[in-house]
Amino acid sequence: QVQLVESGGGLVQAGGSLRLSCTPSGRTFSSYAMGWFRQAPGKEREFVAGINWSGWSTVYAESVKGRFTISRDNAKVYLQMNSLKPEDTAVYYCGAGRIATIRRSDAMDYWGKGTLVTVSS
């Protein structure tokens, strides 16, 4: 069993930066690939970034490539978000799954409850 808690969301102006954290609990965390997803009001949950169990392989959605960076250490998973745009406004979720299906929200084994990011223009 893995429990995930997201933090670091908030209100930021366009062009600004935020760093999200995902704190897992459970002894099997290190064996999971981890992903960040987001869901804007009235839209489906979409993939943002993923990282494999060791941290050496990462993947990104085209919409955030070059602006967002996913990383992990033994304790947490992070999402560094730079050059934020109003269209990045969403609830951001951390998920645990497998690297082969890390882009699929329906394939994640565990989810956090999310943290809200609001980018003002």
Disulfide bonds with the S-S distance in Angstrom:
Cys22-Cys94 2.07
